């Protein structure tokens, strides 16, 4: 979508690339926007075994190669943001700037891992219905649920494109994801960090830690807080996040 310098947008789970469409329409006024379906989401195959950020990072690198993209700007939300840490570890020379939305650098706590494994067993026994309904009310902030109730049905439709096997593989991969605080300290390109006050998963404090860690490593990091948004902040408030990312990417490219 669009023309210009390449911007790659990586979506959260368990939705797909359309999560980013409203933001992409804003960015496409200046940039060429690439919105892949991550492994196991939308129209992308899950492959074998857990869907780890390492596998997703390799997928994104392969996509860049296929598209002939030598260097790009990146934004990711949740697992899309976790993947940005992996991309920095594997191909820093191909990254011009990074925008993290609701994607903390820490690995799962033991309690979070236990909860993921409880969901895995539930999905194996009863399918994805209960999981998706819980995710709808956890990942979309209460303000968006109240103001835009149609977003629940729109997100549900995106989620239902994901198979039970893929959901399980993704939860297994997330439970095993590495701590990336040390990686954040090494990031040497401009960063934009977006937190959402209604996000219980990647809290404002978590995201502030990310921004401070990048700064402590000697590099710049913008920090923004959306006070009435949840974990799916870019999709809940594209009219806010879209221009914010546009300004950040403009500042990187000059």
TADAUR-V687240 format. One record per helix or strand of 2 or more residues. SS is the DSSP state (a for helix, b for strand). FROM is the first residue (numbers start at 1). TO is the last residue. Records with the same first field share a line. If there is no record, write none. Layout:
SS = FROM-TO ; FROM-TO
This chain:
b = 6-10 ; 32-34 ; 72-77 ; 95-101 ; 190-196 ; 221-226
a = 17-27 ; 53-67 ; 79-94 ; 110-126 ; 129-139 ; 142-147 ; 150-159 ; 164-175 ; 181-186 ; 204-216 ; 233-236 ; 238-253
